[in-house]
């Protein structure tokens, strides 16, 4: 599963830094419309995520992950066909729905394949491997993409779709164990009502949304800004993305080890300080 995730994240790294550049510089879609397309994709992921959670309970993490991979593959295969803003809206919404299945599916599958005491290490390894793949993919994408040759972006999207198919093949060899607690929860009908009653959980989710909105998602605007306003080439955009992900790879395990038995809120507070300094 980790190997499949690395290959898949390699493909994502090839594409993600260059999506807005492709929409604006190649297809002539305005930054406002490109941003709206990304927003529609995020909204689709949010809505579909409410369904994906219960889907995991019904068909398992592996099958939910497979569904997400198929949806994302279809979206990126059609990306070269974008000519109008609404094309981007539709395809990013489809990709967002796939993403909403991808993460809960993969997380559930990893949890069921890993002993409880080792799960934090498994998730740290997942983050390391997928960030490494993302960074290396960005370098590859930067070497291929050039706005003077629209067909170079077609190659990016086809390569990305191919990595999703590789992950599908990997998952075909994986058997998902039945969780020990499944029998105890088969008749539990609490559903989302129990979630919405958990104020601590809702507070954490709210903070996470805020962190992503003002931190990570702003970083996603760096490639089009660098390309269009700082005269940075596609190759350097890929290297900038690599620098970000490579640092995560180097410090993720030490950070995970240092946080064992400690309050996570301190780490979240430090994260905000670091993001503020970087901004």
N, C-alpha and C positions, 0 to 999 in steps of 0.2 A: 504493500500500500504506500509506503514511504517512497519507494522507487518510482511508482506510477505518479505520485504527487510531484516529484522532482521534474519528471519529463513534462508533465502538464504545466507546471509553473514556468518551465523554460519557454514553452509556447506562449504563455501569458506575458512573459517578459518581452518577448519579441514584438508583441502587439500593443500592450497597454500604454507605454510611454508615447506612442505615436498615433493614437486614435484621434485626438483633437487636431493634431497636425494634418492627418489624412483628411478629416472632414473639412477643415478650413482651407488648407493650402492646396489640396488636390481637387476636392469636390466643390469648393467655393461656398461652403456653408459658413455663415457668420459665426463669430465666437459666441454670441448670445444664443443662437440656435443650437450650436454644438454643446454649449453648457446645459441648455434645456434638454437635449437628448440624453446627456449623462444623468440629469435629474430624473427624467422619466424612467431610465434604467434602474436607478436607485429606488424609486417609488414602486416599480414593478417587483423588485426584489423584496421590499418590505411587505407588500400585500401577499405575494406568493409565499413568503416565509411563514406566514400564519398557517398556510395550508401544508407547507413542507414539514412543519413540526409534527403534525398528526400523521402525515404520510410516513415518516420514519417509524412511528409506533405500529403502523399497519403492515408495511412491506419491508421494514428493516433499513439499516444504514446503507448497506451495499447497494440495494436496489434503488434507494433514493438518490444515492450518489450517481449511479448509472443514468438515471433519468436526467439529472442535472447536466451530466456530460453530453448527453444526446442533444439537449436543448442548446447548450453553448456551441456545440459543433455546428448545428444547423445555422445558428446566428452568424458565426464567423465565416462559414462557407459562403454566405450571401453578402457579406460586407463589400466585396468588390463591385456589387451591383448597385450600390448607393449612388443616386444621382440627385435626389431631392431631400430636404430636411425630414420629411415624414418617413422616408425610408430608414433614416438613422434612428428616428423615434421608435419605429416598430422593431428594428433589429436589436437595439439596446434594451428594449423592454423584454424581448425574448431572451437575451443574454442574462438580464437581471433575474428572470424567473429561473433560469438554469443555475445561477449563482446561489439563489435561495435554497435550492436542493443540494448543491455541492457541499456547502460548509456543514450543515447539520448531518448530512449523510456521512461525510468523511469523519467528522468528530465522533459520531456514534459508532461507526465501524472501528475506529482506533480504540475507543473505550472498551468495546466488547472483545477486541483481540488482545488487550493489554491488562495484566493484573492491576488491581486498584492501586497498590503501592508504587507502581512504576508509571502511572498515567501522566504525572506532571513531567517526567522525563521524556515520555513518548511525544507529548505535545510540544515540548521544547525542541526535540529533534525534528518534528514536523515543521516547526517555524524556521529552524535553521535550514533544512533541506529545501523548503519551498522558496525561501528568500534567496538562497544561493542560485536555484534554478531561475528565479525571476531576474536576478542581476546578470547572470550569464546570457539569458535570453535578450535582455536589453542591449547588450553589446552586439549580439548577432543581428538584432533588428536595426541597430544603428549602422552596421556595415552594409546592410541590404537596402534600407529605405533611402529614397531620395525624391524630393518633391518634383524634380524635373523629369522623373520617369514614373508615372502613375502605376505601371505594371509592377514596379518593385513592391508596392503596398499589397498588390494581389498576392505576391509570393509570401509576404508576411502572414496574411490571413489564412492562406492554405497551409502553411507550416504550422500555425497555431491549431487549426482544425485537426491536423494529423496527430498532434500531441494528445489531444483529447481522445482520439481513437486508440492510441497506444495505452492510455490509462484504462479504457474500456476493456482492452485485451488482458491487461494485468488483472483487473477485477474479476474476469471470467475464471481465473485460477484460484480465487479467494473464497473460502467458505466462512460465512459469518456465524459465530456461535450464538446460541440463544442465551440472553441474559438470565442470570440466576434469579433476579427479582421479577422476571416477567410474569410468572404464575401469580405472584402476589398482587400484581397491578392490573391483571386482565379485566377485573370488574370495577376498577377505580374510574368513576365518572366525573371526577372533579374538574379535569380539563383546565381551560384558561382561567376559570374563576379562581382557582387556587393560586395561579400565577399572579393575577391582578390584586389579590389580597396580600401578597408578600411585598410590603413596602420597601424593605431593604433591597430586594432584588430589583424592583422597579427603579429605585434610586440609582443603583449601579448601572442599569441599562440606560437610564437617562444621561448619566455622566459619560457613558461610553459613546452615545450618539453625539454628545457635545464634543468630546475629544476627537472623534473622527471628522466631524463637520468642520471644526476650526483648525485641526492639525493635519491629519493625513490627507484629507481631500484637497486642502490648499496646495499640498505638495504635488498633487496630480496636475495642477495648473502650471507647474514649472516648465515642462517640456515645450508647450506652445509659447509661453512667454520667452523662453530662451531662444527658440527658433525665430520668432517674429520680431522681438524687440531687443534682443541682445546679440543677434547675428551669430548664434551658436549652431554648428552643423549637426546633422542627425547623428553622426558618429560620436560627437561629444555629449549629446543628449543621452545616448546609451551608456557612456562611461559615467556620467553623473548619476544615473539610476543605479549603476553597479556600485558606486561608492556608498550610497545609502544602504543597499541590501547587504553589502559585504561587511559593514560594521555590525549589522544585526547578527550575521553569521558568526562573527568573532566573539561577541559578548553575550549571546543568548544563553548558552549553557552556564557560564559563570554567574549571570544574573539569576537564573533559575535556581542554582545551588545556593546563592546568597539569600534568597527569599524563603528558603525552607524554614518553616516554623516562625516566620515573621509576618507582621501585618502588611498586606498588599497595598493598603491605601497610601502608605508612605511612598511606595514605588510609583504609584499613580501621580502623586503630587510632584515627585521629582521629574517624572515624564513631562508634566506641563511646564516646569521650569526650563527644561532643556529645549522644548519646542518654542517657548517664548524667546529664548536666547537666539535660536536658529533663525526665527522670523525677523 
